[in-house]
Amino acid sequence: MFRALLPLVSTMFLVACDAPSSPSQAIQAPRASAAPQTSQVGGTTFRVLRDAGSATALVGATSGSPSFTGNDVIAAASNVTGCTADIIAGEWAFLGDLKPFQLGNLRAPVRRPFPAWQVALTC
């Protein structure tokens, strides 16, 4: 019986050794260029944090701002970065185009360093 289980146990051990030892190794946090900047769009204040290592930024509404659209997120990113922005839908991609969609009542896909939507930047 031991000989029958040896290949299975060996395979499980090798797979476990190859996995990242912590979640921080598997998911990299954005490399922020500076502290988040703010932008006011349509009565909502947004925090914008540009990723220094890629052409993306995180955009999140400050607390108490429940009503905003994807277009507002894009405008906030463009205001702060000076780039053309496009929202990355992530787990909400099944909704289709998020630009006109009310996002205030949805959970933002990125939770750290603050709840935010990710946008792709073209500069």
C-alpha positions in Angstrom: 0.0 0.0 0.0 2.9 2.4 0.8 4.3 1.9 -2.7 1.0 2.8 -4.3 0.8 6.1 -2.3 4.4 7.1 -2.8 4.0 8.7 -6.3 0.9 10.6 -5.2 2.6 11.9 -2.0 5.7 12.8 -3.9 3.8 14.8 -6.5 1.8 16.6 -3.8 5.1 17.5 -2.1 6.7 18.9 -5.3 3.6 20.9 -6.1 3.4 22.4 -2.6 7.1 23.3 -2.8 6.7 25.2 -6.1 3.8 27.4 -4.9 4.5 30.9 -3.6 5.1 30.9 0.1 2.8 33.9 0.7 0.0 35.8 -1.1 2.3 38.8 -1.5 4.6 36.9 -3.8 1.7 35.8 -6.0 0.0 39.3 -6.3 2.2 42.3 -6.5 1.1 45.6 -5.1 1.3 48.6 -7.5 4.5 50.6 -7.4 3.2 54.0 -6.5 5.0 57.0 -7.9 3.8 59.2 -5.0 1.0 59.6 -2.6 -2.5 59.5 -4.2 -3.7 62.8 -5.7 -7.3 64.0 -5.7 -9.5 65.0 -8.5 -13.1 66.4 -8.3 -15.4 65.1 -11.1 -19.2 65.8 -11.0 -19.3 66.5 -7.3 -17.3 63.4 -6.4 -13.8 63.4 -5.1 -11.5 60.7 -6.4 -8.1 59.5 -5.2 -5.8 58.7 -8.1 -2.6 56.7 -7.6 -0.4 56.2 -10.7 1.6 53.0 -10.9 5.2 54.0 -11.6 6.1 50.6 -13.1 3.3 50.3 -15.6 0.8 52.3 -17.6 -2.0 52.0 -15.1 -3.5 53.9 -12.2 -5.9 53.2 -9.4 -8.9 55.5 -9.0 -11.2 55.3 -6.1 -14.0 57.6 -4.8 -13.5 59.0 -1.3 -16.0 57.8 1.3 -19.4 59.4 1.1 -19.4 59.5 -2.7 -21.8 56.7 -3.7 -22.9 58.0 -7.1 -20.4 58.0 -10.0 -20.0 56.3 -13.4 -17.1 54.7 -15.2 -16.8 58.0 -17.2 -16.2 59.8 -13.9 -13.4 57.4 -13.0 -11.8 57.9 -16.5 -12.1 61.7 -16.2 -10.4 61.7 -12.7 -7.5 59.6 -14.0 -7.1 61.8 -17.0 -7.2 65.0 -14.9 -4.4 63.8 -12.6 -2.1 62.0 -15.0 -2.7 64.1 -18.2 -3.1 60.8 -20.1 -5.9 59.2 -22.0 -7.5 56.6 -19.6 -9.7 53.5 -20.1 -11.3 51.6 -17.3 -10.2 48.0 -16.8 -13.4 46.1 -15.9 -11.7 43.1 -14.2 -14.2 40.9 -12.3 -17.1 43.2 -13.6 -16.4 42.6 -17.3 -19.6 40.6 -17.6 -21.5 43.9 -17.3 -20.0 45.1 -20.6 -18.9 48.7 -21.2 -18.5 50.3 -17.7 -18.2 53.9 -19.0 -21.9 54.8 -18.6 -22.5 52.3 -15.8 -23.2 53.5 -12.2 -20.2 52.1 -10.2 -20.9 53.7 -6.8 -22.8 50.7 -5.5 -20.4 48.0 -6.8 -17.4 46.7 -4.9 -14.2 48.1 -6.5 -12.0 45.2 -7.8 -8.8 46.5 -6.2 -8.8 46.7 -2.4 -5.3 47.9 -1.6 -4.0 50.5 -1.0 -7.6 51.8 -1.1 -10.8 50.5 -2.8 -10.3 51.5 -6.4 -10.9 50.8 -10.1 -7.9 50.2 -12.3 -7.5 52.2 -15.5 -5.1 51.8 -18.4 -3.2 54.9 -19.3 -2.0 56.0 -22.8 0.4 58.9 -22.7 
